[in-house]
Amino acid sequence: MSATWRYNVADEAPRVLGARYPLAASPGGHALCGNSMGGFGALRLGVLFPRRFGAVASLSGVLSTGGIVPAAA
């Protein structure tokens, strides 16, 4: 998952959608969901950006904790 992709989904998309539609002001009102490999991406973004989404779901997601949890520095 590239940094650009993460930025587009976690930062840019909510900003663009919020400019056009009424969105919840707090992250608790934001959710992210994906199916299959998108479910993997949704969970990874939820781990990487825990304060941006109030709920994260994976529908039949391909899961590998090695790819979701960032390696310790």
Biopython code that builds the backbone (N, CA, C, O; Angstrom):
import numpy as np
from Bio.PDB.StructureBuilder import StructureBuilder

atoms = [
    (1, "MET", "N", (0.861, -1.167, 0.000)),
    (1, "MET", "CA", (0.000, 0.000, 0.000)),
    (1, "MET", "C", (0.903, 1.225, 0.000)),
    (1, "MET", "O", (1.627, 1.464, 0.967)),
    (2, "SER", "N", (0.866, 1.979, -1.047)),
    (2, "SER", "CA", (1.758, 3.131, -1.152)),
    (2, "SER", "C", (1.291, 4.271, -0.264)),
    (2, "SER", "O", (0.116, 4.363, 0.091)),
    (3, "ALA", "N", (2.233, 5.137, 0.087)),
    (3, "ALA", "CA", (1.908, 6.295, 0.924)),
    (3, "ALA", "C", (0.896, 7.199, 0.225)),
    (3, "ALA", "O", (0.040, 7.789, 0.885)),
    (4, "THR", "N", (0.982, 7.314, -1.099)),
    (4, "THR", "CA", (0.037, 8.150, -1.850)),
    (4, "THR", "C", (-1.375, 7.590, -1.738)),
    (4, "THR", "O", (-2.330, 8.338, -1.530)),
    (5, "TRP", "N", (-1.502, 6.289, -1.875)),
    (5, "TRP", "CA", (-2.820, 5.654, -1.761)),
    (5, "TRP", "C", (-3.393, 5.867, -0.375)),
    (5, "TRP", "O", (-4.566, 6.210, -0.230)),
    (6, "ARG", "N", (-2.560, 5.662, 0.658)),
    (6, "ARG", "CA", (-3.016, 5.877, 2.045)),
    (6, "ARG", "C", (-3.486, 7.306, 2.225)),
    (6, "ARG", "O", (-4.532, 7.543, 2.829)),
    (7, "TYR", "N", (-2.727, 8.260, 1.710)),
    (7, "TYR", "CA", (-3.093, 9.664, 1.825)),
    (7, "TYR", "C", (-4.428, 9.928, 1.125)),
    (7, "TYR", "O", (-5.291, 10.615, 1.671)),
    (8, "ASN", "N", (-4.597, 9.384, -0.081)),
    (8, "ASN", "CA", (-5.832, 9.633, -0.830)),
    (8, "ASN", "C", (-7.063, 9.134, -0.081)),
    (8, "ASN", "O", (-8.079, 9.828, -0.036)),
    (9, "VAL", "N", (-6.989, 7.951, 0.503)),
    (9, "VAL", "CA", (-8.151, 7.375, 1.185)),
    (9, "VAL", "C", (-8.363, 7.996, 2.560)),
    (9, "VAL", "O", (-9.496, 8.317, 2.917)),
    (10, "ALA", "N", (-7.309, 8.169, 3.330)),
    (10, "ALA", "CA", (-7.449, 8.617, 4.720)),
    (10, "ALA", "C", (-7.574, 10.130, 4.869)),
    (10, "ALA", "O", (-8.206, 10.602, 5.814)),
    (11, "ASP", "N", (-6.988, 10.891, 3.961)),
    (11, "ASP", "CA", (-6.998, 12.350, 4.090)),
    (11, "ASP", "C", (-7.792, 13.055, 2.995)),
    (11, "ASP", "O", (-8.719, 13.816, 3.272)),
    (12, "GLU", "N", (-7.415, 12.790, 1.753)),
    (12, "GLU", "CA", (-7.985, 13.541, 0.640)),
    (12, "GLU", "C", (-9.460, 13.225, 0.391)),
    (12, "GLU", "O", (-10.258, 14.145, 0.211)),
    (13, "ALA", "N", (-9.836, 11.955, 0.376)),
    (13, "ALA", "CA", (-11.234, 11.592, 0.100)),
    (13, "ALA", "C", (-12.200, 12.213, 1.120)),
    (13, "ALA", "O", (-13.201, 12.802, 0.712)),
    (14, "PRO", "N", (-11.937, 12.103, 2.429)),
    (14, "PRO", "CA", (-12.859, 12.747, 3.373)),
    (14, "PRO", "C", (-12.938, 14.274, 3.199)),
    (14, "PRO", "O", (-13.999, 14.872, 3.375)),
    (15, "ARG", "N", (-11.810, 14.886, 2.853)),
    (15, "ARG", "CA", (-11.807, 16.342, 2.654)),
    (15, "ARG", "C", (-12.644, 16.731, 1.428)),
    (15, "ARG", "O", (-13.434, 17.674, 1.487)),
    (16, "VAL", "N", (-12.469, 16.007, 0.325)),
    (16, "VAL", "CA", (-13.223, 16.294, -0.900)),
    (16, "VAL", "C", (-14.715, 16.021, -0.690)),
    (16, "VAL", "O", (-15.556, 16.836, -1.069)),
    (17, "LEU", "N", (-15.040, 14.877, -0.088)),
    (17, "LEU", "CA", (-16.448, 14.547, 0.161)),
    (17, "LEU", "C", (-17.077, 15.528, 1.140)),
    (17, "LEU", "O", (-18.239, 15.900, 0.978)),
    (18, "GLY", "N", (-16.325, 15.954, 2.155)),
    (18, "GLY", "CA", (-16.843, 16.909, 3.133)),
    (18, "GLY", "C", (-17.135, 18.272, 2.538)),
    (18, "GLY", "O", (-18.006, 18.990, 3.028)),
    (19, "ALA", "N", (-16.417, 18.635, 1.486)),
    (19, "ALA", "CA", (-16.672, 19.910, 0.812)),
    (19, "ALA", "C", (-17.962, 19.861, -0.004)),
    (19, "ALA", "O", (-18.565, 20.895, -0.290)),
    (20, "ARG", "N", (-18.377, 18.658, -0.372)),
    (20, "ARG", "CA", (-19.564, 18.516, -1.228)),
    (20, "ARG", "C", (-20.799, 18.022, -0.481)),
    (20, "ARG", "O", (-21.923, 18.375, -0.840)),
    (21, "TYR", "N", (-20.598, 17.208, 0.553)),
    (21, "TYR", "CA", (-21.713, 16.608, 1.285)),
    (21, "TYR", "C", (-21.551, 16.865, 2.779)),
    (21, "TYR", "O", (-20.432, 17.036, 3.262)),
    (22, "PRO", "N", (-22.665, 16.894, 3.514)),
    (22, "PRO", "CA", (-22.551, 17.065, 4.967)),
    (22, "PRO", "C", (-22.005, 15.783, 5.606)),
    (22, "PRO", "O", (-22.636, 14.728, 5.537)),
    (23, "LEU", "N", (-20.850, 15.885, 6.215)),
    (23, "LEU", "CA", (-20.238, 14.747, 6.891)),
    (23, "LEU", "C", (-20.132, 15.030, 8.381)),
    (23, "LEU", "O", (-20.133, 16.184, 8.809)),
    (24, "ALA", "N", (-20.041, 13.976, 9.155)),
    (24, "ALA", "CA", (-19.847, 14.130, 10.598)),
    (24, "ALA", "C", (-18.546, 14.878, 10.851)),
    (24, "ALA", "O", (-17.560, 14.677, 10.141)),
    (25, "ALA", "N", (-18.544, 15.731, 11.850)),
    (25, "ALA", "CA", (-17.356, 16.526, 12.160)),
    (25, "ALA", "C", (-16.278, 15.695, 12.851)),
    (25, "ALA", "O", (-15.088, 15.963, 12.688)),
    (26, "SER", "N", (-16.684, 14.705, 13.608)),
    (26, "SER", "CA", (-15.699, 13.922, 14.366)),
    (26, "SER", "C", (-15.376, 12.610, 13.648)),
    (26, "SER", "O", (-16.205, 12.095, 12.898)),
    (27, "PRO", "N", (-14.181, 12.071, 13.872)),
    (27, "PRO", "CA", (-13.828, 10.788, 13.272)),
    (27, "PRO", "C", (-14.759, 9.654, 13.702)),
    (27, "PRO", "O", (-14.888, 8.660, 12.987)),
    (28, "GLY", "N", (-15.409, 9.791, 14.857)),
    (28, "GLY", "CA", (-16.352, 8.776, 15.306)),
    (28, "GLY", "C", (-17.507, 8.581, 14.344)),
    (28, "GLY", "O", (-18.170, 7.544, 14.374)),
    (29, "GLY", "N", (-17.756, 9.554, 13.499)),
    (29, "GLY", "CA", (-18.823, 9.465, 12.513)),
    (29, "GLY", "C", (-18.348, 8.949, 11.167)),
    (29, "GLY", "O", (-19.134, 8.884, 10.222)),
    (30, "HIS", "N", (-17.081, 8.582, 11.062)),
    (30, "HIS", "CA", (-16.520, 8.106, 9.803)),
    (30, "HIS", "C", (-16.237, 6.614, 9.897)),
    (30, "HIS", "O", (-15.725, 6.139, 10.911)),
    (31, "ALA", "N", (-16.565, 5.878, 8.847)),
    (31, "ALA", "CA", (-16.332, 4.433, 8.810)),
    (31, "ALA", "C", (-15.649, 4.064, 7.503)),
    (31, "ALA", "O", (-15.763, 4.768, 6.499)),
    (32, "LEU", "N", (-14.949, 2.964, 7.537)),
    (32, "LEU", "CA", (-14.244, 2.474, 6.363)),
    (32, "LEU", "C", (-14.536, 0.983, 6.258)),
    (32, "LEU", "O", (-14.452, 0.254, 7.247)),
    (33, "CYS", "N", (-14.882, 0.531, 5.046)),
    (33, "CYS", "CA", (-15.220, -0.878, 4.850)),
    (33, "CYS", "C", (-14.687, -1.320, 3.493)),
    (33, "CYS", "O", (-14.649, -0.532, 2.548)),
    (34, "GLY", "N", (-14.277, -2.575, 3.401)),
    (34, "GLY", "CA", (-13.806, -3.102, 2.132)),
    (34, "GLY", "C", (-14.127, -4.576, 2.011)),
    (34, "GLY", "O", (-14.322, -5.265, 3.013)),
    (35, "ASN", "N", (-14.182, -5.055, 0.782)),
    (35, "ASN", "CA", (-14.460, -6.450, 0.486)),
    (35, "ASN", "C", (-13.204, -7.109, -0.089)),
    (35, "ASN", "O", (-12.514, -6.518, -0.921)),
    (36, "SER", "N", (-12.915, -8.310, 0.348)),
    (36, "SER", "CA", (-11.781, -9.092, -0.130)),
    (36, "SER", "C", (-10.483, -8.321, 0.118)),
    (36, "SER", "O", (-10.190, -7.982, 1.264)),
    (37, "MET", "N", (-9.704, -8.036, -0.916)),
    (37, "MET", "CA", (-8.448, -7.303, -0.701)),
    (37, "MET", "C", (-8.718, -5.887, -0.210)),
    (37, "MET", "O", (-7.884, -5.303, 0.482)),
    (38, "GLY", "N", (-9.871, -5.332, -0.558)),
    (38, "GLY", "CA", (-10.249, -4.025, -0.024)),
    (38, "GLY", "C", (-10.487, -4.080, 1.473)),
    (38, "GLY", "O", (-10.276, -3.096, 2.182)),
    (39, "GLY", "N", (-10.929, -5.242, 1.954)),
    (39, "GLY", "CA", (-11.091, -5.439, 3.393)),
    (39, "GLY", "C", (-9.757, -5.409, 4.106)),
    (39, "GLY", "O", (-9.639, -4.866, 5.205)),
    (40, "PHE", "N", (-8.744, -6.000, 3.472)),
    (40, "PHE", "CA", (-7.388, -5.939, 4.007)),
    (40, "PHE", "C", (-6.935, -4.481, 4.085)),
    (40, "PHE", "O", (-6.400, -4.043, 5.103)),
    (41, "GLY", "N", (-7.154, -3.736, 3.004)),
    (41, "GLY", "CA", (-6.768, -2.320, 2.983)),
    (41, "GLY", "C", (-7.505, -1.510, 4.029)),
    (41, "GLY", "O", (-6.912, -0.637, 4.664)),
    (42, "ALA", "N", (-8.790, -1.782, 4.222)),
    (42, "ALA", "CA", (-9.574, -1.062, 5.230)),
    (42, "ALA", "C", (-9.018, -1.307, 6.627)),
    (42, "ALA", "O", (-8.862, -0.370, 7.410)),
    (43, "LEU", "N", (-8.719, -2.570, 6.941)),
    (43, "LEU", "CA", (-8.161, -2.873, 8.260)),
    (43, "LEU", "C", (-6.797, -2.229, 8.441)),
    (43, "LEU", "O", (-6.496, -1.696, 9.509)),
    (44, "ARG", "N", (-5.980, -2.276, 7.412)),
    (44, "ARG", "CA", (-4.644, -1.665, 7.509)),
    (44, "ARG", "C", (-4.756, -0.165, 7.746)),
    (44, "ARG", "O", (-4.044, 0.383, 8.589)),
    (45, "LEU", "N", (-5.635, 0.501, 7.018)),
    (45, "LEU", "CA", (-5.814, 1.941, 7.230)),
    (45, "LEU", "C", (-6.350, 2.227, 8.623)),
    (45, "LEU", "O", (-5.975, 3.224, 9.241)),
    (46, "GLY", "N", (-7.226, 1.361, 9.123)),
    (46, "GLY", "CA", (-7.738, 1.531, 10.481)),
    (46, "GLY", "C", (-6.648, 1.439, 11.524)),
    (46, "GLY", "O", (-6.685, 2.146, 12.532)),
    (47, "VAL", "N", (-5.670, 0.566, 11.289)),
    (47, "VAL", "CA", (-4.538, 0.434, 12.215)),
    (47, "VAL", "C", (-3.588, 1.619, 12.068)),
    (47, "VAL", "O", (-3.094, 2.148, 13.063)),
    (48, "LEU", "N", (-3.334, 2.032, 10.840)),
    (48, "LEU", "CA", (-2.394, 3.134, 10.605)),
    (48, "LEU", "C", (-2.953, 4.491, 11.022)),
    (48, "LEU", "O", (-2.197, 5.374, 11.427)),
    (49, "PHE", "N", (-4.275, 4.663, 10.924)),
    (49, "PHE", "CA", (-4.913, 5.942, 11.235)),
    (49, "PHE", "C", (-6.061, 5.734, 12.218)),
    (49, "PHE", "O", (-7.215, 5.972, 11.859)),
    (50, "PRO", "N", (-5.784, 5.300, 13.437)),
    (50, "PRO", "CA", (-6.864, 4.950, 14.383)),
    (50, "PRO", "C", (-7.733, 6.129, 14.809)),
    (50, "PRO", "O", (-8.858, 5.920, 15.262)),
    (51, "ARG", "N", (-7.253, 7.341, 14.679)),
    (51, "ARG", "CA", (-8.041, 8.513, 15.104)),
    (51, "ARG", "C", (-8.867, 9.118, 13.974)),
    (51, "ARG", "O", (-9.564, 10.110, 14.185)),
    (52, "ARG", "N", (-8.799, 8.537, 12.779)),
    (52, "ARG", "CA", (-9.541, 9.083, 11.638)),
    (52, "ARG", "C", (-10.858, 8.373, 11.367)),
    (52, "ARG", "O", (-11.739, 8.928, 10.710)),
    (53, "PHE", "N", (-10.997, 7.148, 11.868)),
    (53, "PHE", "CA", (-12.196, 6.357, 11.578)),
    (53, "PHE", "C", (-12.778, 5.808, 12.872)),
    (53, "PHE", "O", (-12.060, 5.247, 13.699)),
    (54, "GLY", "N", (-14.088, 5.974, 13.039)),
    (54, "GLY", "CA", (-14.752, 5.450, 14.226)),
    (54, "GLY", "C", (-15.045, 3.965, 14.122)),
    (54, "GLY", "O", (-15.221, 3.288, 15.136)),
    (55, "ALA", "N", (-15.098, 3.455, 12.893)),
    (55, "ALA", "CA", (-15.365, 2.030, 12.680)),
    (55, "ALA", "C", (-14.661, 1.578, 11.408)),
    (55, "ALA", "O", (-14.547, 2.329, 10.439)),
    (56, "VAL", "N", (-14.196, 0.348, 11.431)),
    (56, "VAL", "CA", (-13.543, -0.251, 10.267)),
    (56, "VAL", "C", (-14.073, -1.670, 10.128)),
    (56, "VAL", "O", (-14.193, -2.391, 11.119)),
    (57, "ALA", "N", (-14.391, -2.076, 8.897)),
    (57, "ALA", "CA", (-14.921, -3.422, 8.674)),
    (57, "ALA", "C", (-14.258, -4.062, 7.468)),
    (57, "ALA", "O", (-13.866, -3.385, 6.517)),
    (58, "SER", "N", (-14.143, -5.383, 7.530)),
    (58, "SER", "CA", (-13.611, -6.166, 6.428)),
    (58, "SER", "C", (-14.629, -7.256, 6.102)),
    (58, "SER", "O", (-14.985, -8.057, 6.966)),
    (59, "LEU", "N", (-15.090, -7.284, 4.868)),
    (59, "LEU", "CA", (-16.045, -8.296, 4.425)),
    (59, "LEU", "C", (-15.303, -9.339, 3.606)),
    (59, "LEU", "O", (-14.853, -9.060, 2.494)),
    (60, "SER", "N", (-15.176, -10.536, 4.153)),
    (60, "SER", "CA", (-14.435, -11.615, 3.501)),
    (60, "SER", "C", (-13.029, -11.173, 3.133)),
    (60, "SER", "O", (-12.509, -11.523, 2.074)),
    (61, "GLY", "N", (-12.424, -10.403, 4.021)),
    (61, "GLY", "CA", (-11.111, -9.850, 3.741)),
    (61, "GLY", "C", (-9.997, -10.882, 3.796)),
    (61, "GLY", "O", (-10.057, -11.846, 4.559)),
    (62, "VAL", "N", (-9.005, -10.666, 2.991)),
    (62, "VAL", "CA", (-7.793, -11.465, 3.024)),
    (62, "VAL", "C", (-6.946, -10.897, 4.148)),
    (62, "VAL", "O", (-6.497, -9.753, 4.075)),
    (63, "LEU", "N", (-6.726, -11.694, 5.188)),
    (63, "LEU", "CA", (-6.062, -11.169, 6.374)),
    (63, "LEU", "C", (-4.700, -11.793, 6.585)),
    (63, "LEU", "O", (-4.507, -12.999, 6.430)),
    (64, "SER", "N", (-3.778, -10.948, 6.938)),
    (64, "SER", "CA", (-2.433, -11.362, 7.322)),
    (64, "SER", "C", (-1.936, -10.307, 8.283)),
    (64, "SER", "O", (-1.660, -9.180, 7.870)),
    (65, "THR", "N", (-1.815, -10.643, 9.554)),
    (65, "THR", "CA", (-1.403, -9.627, 10.528)),
    (65, "THR", "C", (-0.013, -9.091, 10.230)),
    (65, "THR", "O", (0.320, -7.981, 10.644)),
    (66, "GLY", "N", (0.800, -9.858, 9.522)),
    (66, "GLY", "CA", (2.108, -9.364, 9.129)),
    (66, "GLY", "C", (2.023, -8.157, 8.202)),
    (66, "GLY", "O", (2.923, -7.317, 8.195)),
    (67, "GLY", "N", (0.958, -8.065, 7.427)),
    (67, "GLY", "CA", (0.802, -6.940, 6.521)),
    (67, "GLY", "C", (-0.036, -5.814, 7.093)),
    (67, "GLY", "O", (-0.043, -4.710, 6.548)),
    (68, "ILE", "N", (-0.745, -6.077, 8.188)),
    (68, "ILE", "CA", (-1.615, -5.056, 8.765)),
    (68, "ILE", "C", (-0.881, -4.245, 9.810)),
    (68, "ILE", "O", (-0.937, -3.015, 9.801)),
    (69, "VAL", "N", (-0.202, -4.918, 10.700)),
    (69, "VAL", "CA", (0.470, -4.244, 11.804)),
    (69, "VAL", "C", (1.864, -3.826, 11.345)),
    (69, "VAL", "O", (2.652, -4.676, 10.931)),
    (70, "PRO", "N", (2.184, -2.528, 11.413)),
    (70, "PRO", "CA", (3.510, -2.077, 10.982)),
    (70, "PRO", "C", (4.611, -2.702, 11.832)),
    (70, "PRO", "O", (4.425, -2.932, 13.027)),
    (71, "ALA", "N", (5.742, -2.972, 11.223)),
    (71, "ALA", "CA", (6.881, -3.532, 11.930)),
    (71, "ALA", "C", (7.440, -2.518, 12.923)),
    (71, "ALA", "O", (7.457, -1.318, 12.651)),
    (72, "ALA", "N", (7.890, -3.000, 14.057)),
    (72, "ALA", "CA", (8.493, -2.116, 15.057)),
    (72, "ALA", "C", (9.808, -1.568, 14.526)),
    (72, "ALA", "O", (10.560, -2.260, 13.839)),
    (73, "ALA", "N", (10.064, -0.326, 14.856)),
    (73, "ALA", "CA", (11.299, 0.329, 14.377)),
    (73, "ALA", "C", (12.496, -0.102, 15.189)),
    (73, "ALA", "O", (13.612, 0.346, 14.929)),
]
sb = StructureBuilder()
sb.init_structure("model")
sb.init_model(0)
sb.init_chain("A")
sb.init_seg("    ")
for serial, (resi, resn, name, xyz) in enumerate(atoms, 1):
    if name == "N":
        sb.init_residue(resn, " ", resi, " ")
    sb.init_atom(name, np.array(xyz, "f"), 0.0, 1.0, " ", f" {name:<3s}", serial, name[0])
structure = sb.get_structure()
